[in-house]
Amino acid sequence: MSKPEIETLASREIYRNRWMGLREDSIRRADGSEGIYSVVDKPDFAVIAAIDAGCVHLVEQYRYPVQARFWELPQGSLEGDADPLTVAKTELAEETGIVAAEMAHVGKLFLAYGYSSQGYDVFLATGLTQGAQQLEAGEQGLITRPFPLTEVERMIRDGVILDATTVAALGLLKLKSLI
C-alpha cells in the first residue's frame, strides 16, 4: 500500500449534531509541510430521477441556507446505516408519494469533496405508481410535479434549476444514454 499524499497527524471534532459534524485535522503534505484541513462530515444521500412517459418528477422546496425555493430531483438521507437503495425508495415515497417498480443504481458521486466527505448515489426510478406524500416536518411546503425532460433541460440552461446534484445526476443519466 502506498503512502497517502496527505497524512493525518491529529484530528479533533469542532462541532456535531444529528445531521453533520465538523472536524479539523492537522496534516502533513507529501513535501513535508504541515497545515490544517477542515472537513464537514455528513451521511451519504440518494437522489432519484423518477421518469415516466418522457417526464421527470421534481420537487420544489424552500432551502434555508440560500433563502429561496428551487426545483430539484427528490433526494435525501436517513438516520442510521440504511443501504442506498432503501434510502432512495424511502425518499422518493416520502417526497413524491411515488413507488417505483424498478430502481436502477446509475452511479455514485461526491457532493463537494474539497471540504466534505458526503457522497450520493444516483438512481433511475421507472414503473411508477402514484400514492400519497409522507412529508417530514422539515419538508413543509414541498410540492412535486412531473416536467417533460425537454422542459427540465431548458430550466437548467435558463438557471431555474440551480441544484448541482440535480444537474449532475441528470447529466450522468444523459451520458449513460438512460434519458
N, C-alpha and C positions, 0 to 999 in steps of 0.2 A: 504494500500500500504506500502510495506516495504521500509526502508531507503536504498538508494544505497550504495554499498560498497565503492565507491569513490564519495565524494561530491565536486561539483564545487563551489569554493569560488568567483572567478572572472575570466573573460575571456577577452583577447584583441587580436584584429586582427593584425598580423605581416605583412602580405602581401596578396594581392588579384589581380588576373587578371580575364579575362573572362572564363578561364578553371579551375582555382583552387584557393583555399585560404589556408593560414597557420595561425593557431591561437595558442596562448599559454594560457593555463588555470592554474590558481592557484587552487590546490586541497587539500582536507583533506581525508586521508585514514581512514578505519574503526578503526584502532588503535589510531587515533588522530594525527598521524604525518602528516606534510604538505609537499608539494612539488609542482613541476610544471609538466605539461603534454603538449607536443606539438602535434597538430593534423592537418593533411592535409585533407581538405575538398574538395572533387571532386564530380561531379554528378555521379549518378549510370550509368552503361552502360549495353549493351546487348552483348552476344556472341552467335553466331549462328552456329550450326552443320547442314550444308545443305548436306543431304545424298540421293544418288540415285544410284541404282544398285550396292550396295556394295562399293561405292566410296564417299569420303567426300571432299568437296570443301575447299581448303585452300587458303590463300593469303600470299604473301611474300612482305615485305616492309622494308625499312630502318628505324631502330629505333635509333633515335639520342642519347638518353641517354647512350646507350651501343655501339654506333658507328658501327653497323653491320646490315645486312639483316637477317631476320628469317621468317620461315613459321609459320603460326598460323591460327586459325579459324577467320573468319570475326568477327569484334567486333567494338564497338564504342558507342558514346553518341551523343545526340543532345542538342543544347541550348534550354532553356525553360523547361517547365514541360510536356514533351511528356510521354505517358504511355509506359511501357516496350515493348509491342507488336509493337507499332508504331516505336519505336527505332530499334527493331530487323528487321522489314521489310525494313525500310529505309536504314540501314547499309548494309544489305545483297544486296539490289539492287544497292546501290552506289558502293560498293567494288567489287562485282562479276557480276553484271548485272542480277542476278537470282531473279525470282519471285517465291514464294512458294505457292502452292495451300493450304497447311496446315502448320501451325506454332504452335507447341505444347510447352507450358511452362514446362520445366523439373525441375527447381528449382532456388533458389536464394543463392548465396554465397557472401562472403566478400573477397575483394582483399587482404588486409593486415591490419586487424583490430587492430593490435598492434600500428599502427600510423596513420591510415586513416579511415574515415567514409565511403569510397566508397564501394559499393556493385555492384553485377552484376547478371542479370537474364540470365539463360541458356535456349536456345530454340533449338528445333529439327525441321528443315525445310524439308518437303517432297513434292512430286508432283512438281518437279522443272521445270521451263521454263526459258531458257537462253535468255537474252536480252543484251543490251549494258551497260557497266560500266558507272558510273557517278561520277568519282573521284573528290574530293575536292583538292584544291591547296596543302594541307599538305600531300596528298596521292600520290604525283608524284612518278612515278616509281613502283607503286604497281602492282604486277602481280597476277594472280589467275589461278588455275588449279585443277582438281579433282585428288585424290590419292586413290588407294584401301585402305580400312581400315587396312588391314594387313601391308601395307607399312607405314602407319601413326604410327601404334603401334611400328614398327621397328625404325622409325625415333625418336620416344620418347625414346625408350630403348637405342638407339645409341647416344643420346644427340644432335641430329639435330634439333628437336623441343624443345626449352627451355622456351617457354612462359607458365608460371604457370597457367594462365587462360585456355589455350587450354588443357593442361594436366588434370586440374581439371574438366573441362566441359566434356571431353571425358570419364574420369573416372566415373563421375556421370551417364552419359548415359549408360556406360557398367554395372555399379552396378544396374541400374534400368532395365537391360535387354532390352534396346532400341536399342542397337547396338551389 
